Every structure is written in structure tokens, then in C-alpha cells.
């Protein structure tokens, strides 16, 4: 059986407008010491572990000196003049744990070359693996194309408006020709990120197949795959680290609950389907009545102990209550009820999905708020420093400062102009959703009980029909007995 799993793939832009630096990011990803000539800061991450491979891949017409990481990203910082310039694009992609380091390096290099470098981008490829089962690659990409002469090209180019005769149209008020700016490449086009993900999916699956693995990568969500399964939520680095240490997290608890729910719903549907298939395969005209079926529950068994007799009465009572509660008088109505039960599993599953999606969103809100609070003091202290002290403090607390900035940016987007973080409202809603999820699980367990009663009735009917069939069969040994 082929195992299919979704892969983690994240795309982000490193922007000076968000107080981020391409040089700092490159030094951190590669665990190197690099001085940023744009602002004079020295970024030293040589003590960082987990970097198992790092290299620069260049288009054929790029200057040879760009093969040096420091030279490449300082050239990027130099060509970008604006305070809010977009400096680099970065992809973070999980690597197949089934592969050796050499296999992952070869696959990653081929993917980056064909997907990005052949399109004209300079690529900085770093593979990380701490030995904890989460190998992944970081790919930093340049935003500008490189001209044939080795110089940086523009991110945009002017396209002049033309009249019917093909001449430029002059705007007298603005005293210039009418024009509009268009991107010089399609690297920012919508859908490009999914195109890159698909390229990775195709190449990784081809390599998995070539190496004889039955695992397959699928970039699509469960909904896109047509799989009626509740997706897990992304754990994030911090939660993953805590879980590996044996510390339970909210996100880990949500994923564990989702996993249990998926297994239970899948099993329940399989049980309902089994009863449905049996009913539809039977000649209904020969079926016993539902009263006989109910009475035949546990028939044919030798009930020796008091406990067995009591248990038998309880089972019959439950079967009778199931028939009465659902107004089932014949097998056709029984079949209709089974169809309703099957559909109900989808309804419960969909409601749980909606609850879990909102719980995921709230978990994100609360996690980002915690990061904001946790690292705010570090960021405030950093703002008060200057010169070499600021540089040293930034390098020492790079992760905390970046976490604070990411959280601050996230919360501003969520609040959309509001200044007060509704933390109590979020926590209250989270508690309400936990209660709702509990109620949905109760609905599931009630449905599970109904399925159990339906299975009891099916077994009873099957036994009665088998006995009736045996009665109709000719007594083959009667001739010999009479003689």
C-alpha cells in the first residue's frame, strides 16, 4: 500500500521594510560570519548547529564572485536603495526522511537548478538536519534578474502607451509620456508558489519511486485530494521542540485529537458500510420481520450464567429501543436509516473540521501574542542600543528579535487598525469551541452506539435467514435413514 503524506513548504519575502536583512538571513541559514556592508553590522552564527550542506548556485551569466555567499548578498543589499526594498525570497521545504544526506543534497540541488537558477535567479541552498527526523532545506533567491553583462537588471520596466499609429502619447499635465510599470519577470505572479511546490512534488516522487520507496508526497490539501479527513495543524518550530522534549502543547493536543477523530470516523463509516452492503445484497422478500429479528438477537447461544442472561436482555432491549426510536418496521426502513447514519458521519466530521479550523486560527493568535509578550523586552532593549553594542546584541538575540517582529506584524494584520488585543475574547471563544467539540464527540459516540445496535440486528437477521434457508433445503440423508 502506498503511503501519501502532505509536505511542509513555506514561502516568504525578506524585506528591509520589516527590519530584515538578506545578509543576516544568509549568515544564519549557513551558520557563517558575514559583515553587512550596507549598515556595517557583523553577523556571526558560526556556533549554530544543524547545517549539513550549503552552496550557491548561479545562472551562467552571473559574475563568478557571486559564488561567495558574502559577496552575493552584499551585492543585493547594495543594489537595493529603498528603505522598504524586498531583498530576497526564501523557501523552506521539508525533505524526505527516507533519503540519505547525499540523496537529499542531490535532489535539492537538481530542484533548485531546474526550478529557479535556470529561470535566472541566484540561489543560496542550505540543508538543515539536527538528527531529530526533520530534515529540510532553505532556499534564498534573488529578486532581480541578472543582465547578460553580469549587472543587475530592474525589477520593473516601463511600458509606454501608444496611439493608433504606434506613437507614444504625451501627457501635457504631467509633462511626460504616458506609461505604466510592469514586472520584468513573472517570479511574483500569483500561482507561482504552487507551481514551485508542484515541481518539488513531481521531482521528489520520481526519486522516491526510483529508489523503491512506496511513500509519495502530495502538495494538495485533503479537500483538494477528495479525502474526507480532518487536516492537522502546523506545529511550528517552538511547539515541535517542546513536543520532542515530552512537553505537551496546545497545538500538539489539537493534532492528537484530530488523529483520534480521523481514525474513529473512518472506522465507523467502514462498519456502517459493511451493514449496508450486506442488506443490499440480500433478497428482501425472504427477509424476516424486524420483530422476529429483534427477538432473535443473541438466539442460538447457550446462556448459562445469570450475567449472560442479563446481558442478553439488555442487548434485546437496546435493539428494540433502536427500532422504536427510529420508527423502523421493515428492512427497507432499516436501509434508509443506515444511509442517514452514513451521511451523519460526514455532517459530524464537517462540523468538527470547522471547529478545528477556528481553533487553529485562535491557537495562532494566542501563540503570536505570547511571542509578542515574551520577546518585547528584548526588542525594546535592542532599540535603545546603537553602534557595535546594537550589532552584538542583535546577533546574540536574532531569533528573539525576529520572533517579536513577526508576531508584531501578524497581530497588526489581525487587528486591522485596532489597538487593543482581544486576548480574553480569544481565550473565551477557545473554551467555547472546546465545549462544542466535546458535544460533537458525544454526537459521534451516540452514532457509534446506533451502529452497534444495527450490527446486532444484522447478525440476528443473518442467522435467521441462514436457518430459514437450511429448512428449505431438501433433507439429503432422509432416503438413507428411511432405508
C-alpha positions as CSV (number, residue, x, y, z in Angstrom):
1,X,0.0,0.0,0.0
2,X,1.4,3.4,-1.0
3,X,1.7,5.9,1.9
4,X,0.9,9.5,1.0
5,X,1.8,12.5,3.1
6,X,1.5,16.3,2.7
7,X,4.7,18.2,2.9
8,X,5.6,21.4,4.6
9,X,6.5,24.2,2.2
10,X,6.7,27.9,3.2
11,X,7.5,30.9,1.1
12,X,8.3,34.3,2.5
13,X,9.9,37.6,1.3
14,X,12.8,39.0,3.3
15,X,12.2,42.8,3.3
16,X,14.2,45.7,4.6
17,X,10.9,47.4,5.3
18,X,10.3,44.7,8.0
19,X,13.8,45.4,9.5
20,X,15.2,42.3,8.0
21,X,18.5,41.8,6.2
22,X,19.4,39.4,3.4
23,X,23.0,39.2,4.8
24,X,21.8,38.4,8.3
25,X,19.4,35.7,7.0
26,X,22.1,34.1,4.8
27,X,24.6,34.1,7.6
28,X,22.1,32.4,9.9
29,X,20.9,29.8,7.4
30,X,24.5,28.8,6.5
31,X,25.9,29.3,10.1
32,X,28.6,31.7,8.9
33,X,30.1,35.0,9.8
34,X,29.3,37.8,7.3
35,X,29.6,41.5,7.5
36,X,26.7,43.6,6.1
37,X,28.4,46.4,4.2
38,X,25.1,48.2,3.9
39,X,24.8,49.0,7.6
40,X,28.2,47.8,8.9
41,X,26.8,45.0,11.1
42,X,28.7,41.8,11.5
43,X,26.5,38.7,11.8
44,X,28.2,35.7,13.4
45,X,26.3,32.4,13.5
46,X,29.3,30.1,13.4
47,X,28.2,28.5,16.7
48,X,24.8,27.4,15.2
49,X,24.5,23.7,14.6
50,X,22.4,21.6,12.2
51,X,23.7,22.9,8.9
52,X,24.7,19.8,6.9
53,X,25.2,21.4,3.5
54,X,25.4,24.9,2.0
55,X,26.2,26.1,-1.6
56,X,25.5,28.9,-4.0
57,X,24.0,28.1,-7.5
58,X,24.3,30.7,-10.2
59,X,22.9,31.4,-13.7
60,X,25.6,31.1,-16.5
61,X,25.9,34.8,-16.9
62,X,26.2,35.7,-13.2
63,X,29.6,37.1,-12.1
64,X,31.8,34.3,-10.7
65,X,32.4,36.2,-7.5
66,X,28.8,35.7,-6.6
67,X,29.6,32.1,-5.8
68,X,30.8,33.6,-2.5
69,X,27.9,34.0,-0.1
70,X,29.1,37.2,1.5
71,X,29.8,38.8,-1.9
72,X,26.4,37.8,-3.4
73,X,24.2,39.1,-0.6
74,X,26.2,42.3,-0.1
75,X,25.7,43.0,-3.8
76,X,22.0,42.5,-3.3
77,X,22.0,44.9,-0.3
78,X,24.0,47.4,-2.3
79,X,21.7,47.5,-5.4
80,X,18.6,47.9,-3.3
81,X,18.4,51.6,-2.3
82,X,14.9,52.0,-0.8
83,X,14.3,51.6,2.9
84,X,11.5,49.1,2.2
85,X,13.2,47.1,-0.5
86,X,12.4,43.5,-1.0
87,X,15.8,41.8,-0.7
88,X,15.2,38.1,-1.2
89,X,12.6,35.4,-1.4
90,X,13.0,32.3,0.7
91,X,11.5,28.8,0.6
92,X,11.5,26.4,3.5
93,X,10.8,22.8,2.3
94,X,10.7,19.6,4.2
95,X,13.0,16.8,2.8
96,X,12.1,13.1,2.6
97,X,13.2,11.5,5.8
98,X,13.6,8.2,3.8
99,X,16.7,9.7,1.9
100,X,20.3,9.8,3.0
101,X,22.0,13.1,3.2
102,X,23.7,12.6,-0.2
103,X,20.4,11.7,-1.8
104,X,18.7,14.8,-0.3
105,X,21.6,17.1,-1.4
106,X,21.4,15.7,-5.0
107,X,17.6,16.1,-5.1
108,X,17.6,19.6,-3.6
109,X,20.4,20.7,-6.0
110,X,18.6,19.4,-9.1
111,X,15.3,21.0,-7.9
112,X,16.8,24.4,-7.3
113,X,18.8,24.4,-10.5
114,X,15.9,23.5,-12.8
115,X,13.2,25.5,-11.0
116,X,15.0,28.7,-10.1
117,X,18.5,29.0,-11.4
118,X,17.6,28.1,-15.0
119,X,14.9,30.8,-14.7
120,X,17.6,33.4,-14.0
121,X,17.7,33.6,-10.2
122,X,20.8,33.2,-7.9
123,X,20.1,30.6,-5.3
124,X,21.6,30.1,-1.8
125,X,20.8,26.5,-0.8
126,X,21.3,25.3,2.8
127,X,20.2,21.9,4.2
128,X,19.5,21.6,7.9
129,X,19.2,18.4,9.9
130,X,19.6,18.2,13.7
131,X,19.0,14.4,13.7
132,X,15.5,14.7,15.1
133,X,13.7,13.5,12.0
134,X,13.0,16.9,10.4
135,X,15.5,17.4,7.5
136,X,14.6,20.4,5.4
137,X,16.1,22.9,3.1
138,X,16.2,26.7,3.0
139,X,16.5,28.3,-0.4
140,X,17.2,32.1,-0.6
141,X,16.6,33.6,-4.0
142,X,17.4,36.9,-5.6
143,X,14.5,39.2,-6.6
144,X,16.2,40.9,-9.6
145,X,17.3,39.3,-12.8
146,X,20.9,39.5,-13.9
147,X,21.6,41.0,-17.3
148,X,23.8,39.3,-19.9
149,X,26.7,41.6,-19.0
150,X,26.5,40.5,-15.3
151,X,24.9,43.6,-14.0
152,X,21.7,43.6,-12.0
153,X,18.5,44.1,-14.0
154,X,15.5,46.1,-12.9
155,X,12.5,44.6,-11.1
156,X,10.2,46.6,-13.3
157,X,10.3,48.1,-16.7
158,X,8.3,50.9,-18.4
159,X,5.7,50.1,-21.0
160,X,4.6,53.3,-22.9
161,X,1.0,53.9,-24.0
162,X,0.8,54.1,-27.8
163,X,-1.7,55.8,-30.1
164,X,-3.3,54.1,-33.2
165,X,-0.2,54.9,-35.2
166,X,2.1,53.3,-32.7
167,X,3.5,56.6,-31.3
168,X,4.0,57.5,-27.6
169,X,1.2,59.5,-26.0
170,X,2.4,62.7,-24.3
171,X,0.6,63.8,-21.1
172,X,0.7,67.6,-21.1
173,X,-0.3,67.9,-17.5
174,X,2.4,65.6,-16.1
175,X,4.8,66.7,-18.9
176,X,5.8,63.2,-19.7
177,X,4.9,60.3,-21.9
178,X,2.1,58.1,-20.6
179,X,3.4,54.7,-19.3
180,X,2.9,52.0,-16.8
181,X,5.4,49.8,-14.9
182,X,5.2,46.1,-15.4
183,X,7.3,43.4,-13.7
184,X,10.4,42.4,-15.6
185,X,9.9,38.7,-14.6
186,X,7.0,36.5,-13.7
187,X,8.5,35.5,-10.3
188,X,5.9,37.4,-8.3
189,X,2.9,36.1,-10.3
190,X,0.0,34.5,-8.5
191,X,0.2,30.8,-8.7
192,X,3.9,30.8,-9.0
193,X,4.4,29.4,-5.5
194,X,2.1,26.5,-6.2
195,X,4.0,25.9,-9.5
196,X,7.2,25.6,-7.5
197,X,5.5,23.3,-5.0
198,X,4.3,21.1,-7.8
199,X,7.8,20.9,-9.3
200,X,9.1,19.7,-5.9
201,X,6.2,17.2,-5.6
202,X,7.0,15.7,-9.1
203,X,10.7,15.5,-8.6
204,X,10.6,14.1,-5.1
205,X,8.0,11.5,-6.1
206,X,10.0,10.4,-9.1
207,X,13.1,10.0,-6.9
208,X,11.1,8.1,-4.2
209,X,9.8,5.7,-6.9
210,X,13.3,5.3,-8.4
211,X,14.7,4.3,-5.1
212,X,12.0,1.8,-4.5
213,X,10.1,3.7,-1.7
214,X,6.3,3.3,-1.6
215,X,6.0,6.8,0.0
216,X,4.5,9.7,-2.0
217,X,4.4,13.4,-1.5
218,X,1.2,15.3,-2.1
219,X,1.2,19.1,-2.0
220,X,-2.6,19.3,-2.1
221,X,-4.8,19.7,1.0
222,X,-7.1,16.8,2.0
223,X,-10.1,18.7,0.5
224,X,-8.2,19.0,-2.9
225,X,-7.4,15.3,-2.8
226,X,-11.0,14.4,-2.2
227,X,-10.1,12.9,1.1
228,X,-12.7,13.4,3.8
229,X,-10.2,13.7,6.6
230,X,-9.6,16.4,9.1
231,X,-6.2,18.0,8.4
232,X,-3.7,18.5,11.3
233,X,-2.5,22.0,12.1
234,X,1.1,23.2,11.5
235,X,3.1,22.8,14.8
236,X,5.7,25.4,14.3
237,X,9.3,25.2,15.4
238,X,8.8,26.1,19.1
239,X,5.8,23.7,19.7
240,X,7.7,20.9,17.8
241,X,10.8,21.4,20.1
242,X,8.6,21.3,23.2
243,X,6.8,18.1,22.0
244,X,10.1,16.4,21.3
245,X,11.1,17.1,24.9
246,X,7.9,15.4,26.1
247,X,6.1,18.7,26.9
248,X,2.5,18.7,25.7
249,X,1.4,21.8,23.8
250,X,-2.0,23.2,22.7
251,X,-1.1,22.5,19.1
252,X,0.1,19.0,19.9
253,X,-3.1,18.3,21.8
254,X,-5.2,19.5,18.9
255,X,-3.3,17.3,16.4
256,X,-3.6,14.3,18.7
257,X,-7.4,14.9,19.0
258,X,-7.7,15.2,15.2
259,X,-5.8,12.0,14.7
260,X,-8.1,10.1,17.0
261,X,-11.2,11.6,15.4
262,X,-10.0,10.7,11.9
263,X,-9.4,7.1,12.9
264,X,-12.7,6.8,14.7
265,X,-14.8,8.4,12.0
266,X,-13.1,6.2,9.3
267,X,-13.7,3.0,11.3
268,X,-17.3,4.0,12.0
269,X,-18.0,4.6,8.3
270,X,-16.5,1.2,7.4
271,X,-18.8,-0.5,9.9
272,X,-21.9,1.2,8.6
273,X,-20.9,0.4,5.0
274,X,-20.4,-3.2,5.9
275,X,-24.0,-3.4,7.2
276,X,-25.3,-1.5,4.2
277,X,-23.5,-3.8,1.7
278,X,-25.0,-6.9,3.5
279,X,-28.6,-5.5,3.4
280,X,-28.4,-4.5,-0.3
281,X,-27.1,-8.0,-1.2
282,X,-30.0,-9.8,0.4
283,X,-33.3,-10.8,-1.2
284,X,-35.6,-8.6,0.9
285,X,-38.7,-10.6,0.1
286,X,-37.2,-13.5,2.1
287,X,-36.1,-11.3,5.0
288,X,-37.5,-11.9,8.4
289,X,-39.7,-9.2,10.0
290,X,-38.0,-6.7,12.3
291,X,-39.9,-8.1,15.3
292,X,-38.5,-11.6,14.6
293,X,-35.1,-10.1,14.0
294,X,-35.2,-8.3,17.3
295,X,-36.5,-11.4,19.1
296,X,-33.7,-13.5,17.5
297,X,-31.0,-11.3,19.0
298,X,-28.5,-13.5,20.8
299,X,-30.5,-16.5,19.8
300,X,-28.8,-19.8,19.3
301,X,-26.5,-19.1,22.2
302,X,-26.2,-21.2,25.3
303,X,-26.8,-18.7,28.1
304,X,-25.6,-20.5,31.2
305,X,-24.8,-17.7,33.7
306,X,-27.1,-15.1,35.2
307,X,-24.7,-12.4,33.8
308,X,-25.1,-13.8,30.3
309,X,-28.9,-13.8,30.6
310,X,-29.0,-10.2,31.9
311,X,-26.6,-9.1,29.1
312,X,-28.9,-10.8,26.5
313,X,-31.9,-9.0,27.9
314,X,-30.0,-5.7,27.8
315,X,-29.0,-6.3,24.2
316,X,-32.5,-7.1,23.1
317,X,-33.8,-4.0,25.0
318,X,-31.3,-1.8,23.2
319,X,-32.2,-3.3,19.8
320,X,-35.9,-2.7,20.5
321,X,-35.3,0.8,21.6
322,X,-33.3,1.5,18.4
323,X,-36.1,0.2,16.2
324,X,-38.8,2.2,18.1
325,X,-36.8,5.4,18.3
326,X,-36.2,5.4,14.6
327,X,-39.6,4.0,13.7
328,X,-38.2,1.1,11.8
329,X,-40.7,-1.6,10.9
330,X,-39.1,-3.4,7.9
331,X,-35.8,-3.8,6.2
332,X,-36.4,-1.0,3.7
333,X,-36.7,1.4,6.5
334,X,-33.6,-0.1,8.1
335,X,-31.7,0.5,4.9
336,X,-32.9,4.2,4.8
337,X,-31.7,4.6,8.4
338,X,-28.3,3.2,7.6
339,X,-28.0,5.8,4.7
340,X,-28.9,8.5,7.2
341,X,-26.3,7.3,9.7
342,X,-23.7,7.2,6.9
343,X,-24.4,10.8,6.0
344,X,-24.5,11.8,9.6
345,X,-20.8,10.8,9.9
346,X,-20.0,13.3,7.2
347,X,-22.0,16.0,8.9
348,X,-20.3,15.4,12.3
349,X,-16.9,15.3,10.5
350,X,-17.6,18.6,8.7
351,X,-18.6,20.3,11.9
352,X,-15.5,19.1,13.7
353,X,-13.4,20.4,10.7
354,X,-15.0,23.9,11.1
355,X,-14.4,23.9,14.8
356,X,-10.8,22.7,14.4
357,X,-10.1,25.3,11.7
358,X,-11.2,28.1,14.1
359,X,-9.3,26.5,17.0
360,X,-6.2,26.5,14.7
361,X,-6.7,30.2,14.0
362,X,-7.1,31.0,17.7
363,X,-4.1,29.0,18.5
364,X,-2.1,31.1,16.0
365,X,-3.5,34.3,17.6
366,X,-2.6,33.2,21.1
367,X,0.9,31.9,20.2
368,X,1.8,35.1,18.4
369,X,0.6,37.1,21.3
370,X,2.7,35.0,23.7
371,X,5.7,35.6,21.4
372,X,5.0,39.3,21.3
373,X,4.9,39.5,25.1
374,X,7.8,37.1,25.7
375,X,10.3,38.9,23.4
376,X,9.1,42.5,23.7
377,X,11.6,43.4,26.4
378,X,14.5,42.1,24.3
379,X,13.3,44.1,21.3
380,X,12.9,47.3,23.4
381,X,16.4,46.9,24.7
382,X,17.7,46.4,21.2
383,X,16.0,49.7,20.1
384,X,17.8,51.6,22.9
385,X,21.3,50.4,21.8
386,X,23.4,51.8,18.9
387,X,26.6,51.1,17.2
388,X,28.6,48.0,17.9
389,X,26.6,47.3,21.0
390,X,23.4,47.1,18.9
391,X,25.2,44.8,16.4
392,X,26.4,42.4,19.1
393,X,23.0,42.4,20.8
394,X,21.2,41.8,17.5
395,X,23.4,38.8,16.7
396,X,23.0,37.3,20.1
397,X,19.2,37.7,20.2
398,X,18.5,37.4,16.4
399,X,15.8,34.7,16.9
400,X,14.0,36.6,19.7
401,X,14.0,39.9,17.8
402,X,12.8,38.2,14.6
403,X,10.1,36.3,16.6
404,X,8.9,39.6,18.1
405,X,8.9,41.4,14.7
406,X,7.0,38.5,13.1
407,X,4.4,38.5,16.0
408,X,4.0,42.3,15.9
409,X,3.4,42.1,12.1
410,X,1.0,39.2,12.5
411,X,-1.1,40.9,15.2
412,X,-1.3,44.2,13.3
413,X,-2.7,42.4,10.3
414,X,-5.2,40.5,12.5
415,X,-6.3,43.6,14.4
416,X,-6.7,45.7,11.2
417,X,-6.3,49.1,12.8
418,X,-7.5,48.2,16.3
419,X,-5.0,48.9,19.1
420,X,-6.3,46.6,21.8
421,X,-5.5,42.8,21.6
422,X,-8.8,40.9,22.5
423,X,-6.9,38.2,24.3
424,X,-9.7,37.5,26.8
425,X,-12.2,37.2,23.9
426,X,-10.0,34.8,22.1
427,X,-9.5,32.6,25.2
428,X,-13.2,32.6,25.9
429,X,-14.0,31.6,22.3
430,X,-11.4,28.9,22.6
431,X,-13.1,27.5,25.7
432,X,-16.5,27.6,23.9
433,X,-15.1,25.7,20.9
434,X,-13.6,23.1,23.2
435,X,-17.0,22.6,24.7
436,X,-18.6,22.4,21.2
437,X,-16.0,19.8,20.1
438,X,-16.9,17.8,23.2
439,X,-20.6,17.9,22.2
440,X,-19.7,16.8,18.6
441,X,-17.8,13.9,20.1
442,X,-20.8,13.0,22.1
443,X,-22.9,13.0,18.9
444,X,-20.3,10.7,17.4
445,X,-20.5,8.3,20.3
446,X,-24.3,8.2,20.1
447,X,-23.9,7.4,16.4
448,X,-21.4,4.7,17.4
449,X,-24.0,3.2,19.7
450,X,-26.6,3.2,16.9
451,X,-24.1,1.4,14.6
452,X,-23.5,-1.2,17.3
453,X,-27.3,-1.8,17.6
454,X,-27.6,-2.0,13.8
455,X,-24.8,-4.6,13.7
456,X,-26.6,-6.7,16.3
457,X,-29.8,-6.6,14.2
458,X,-27.8,-7.6,11.1
459,X,-26.2,-10.6,12.8
460,X,-29.6,-11.7,14.1
461,X,-31.3,-11.3,10.7
462,X,-28.4,-13.1,9.0
463,X,-28.7,-16.0,11.4
464,X,-32.5,-16.3,11.0
465,X,-32.2,-16.1,7.2
466,X,-29.5,-18.8,7.2
467,X,-31.7,-21.1,9.4
468,X,-34.7,-20.5,7.1
469,X,-32.5,-21.4,4.1
470,X,-31.4,-24.6,5.8
471,X,-35.1,-25.5,6.4
472,X,-35.9,-25.1,2.7
473,X,-33.0,-27.3,1.6
474,X,-34.1,-31.0,0.9
475,X,-33.1,-33.4,3.5
476,X,-30.4,-35.3,1.6
477,X,-29.9,-38.0,4.2
478,X,-33.6,-38.9,4.6
479,X,-33.5,-41.5,1.9
480,X,-30.8,-43.5,3.6
481,X,-32.4,-43.2,7.0
482,X,-35.7,-44.5,5.7
483,X,-34.0,-47.5,4.2
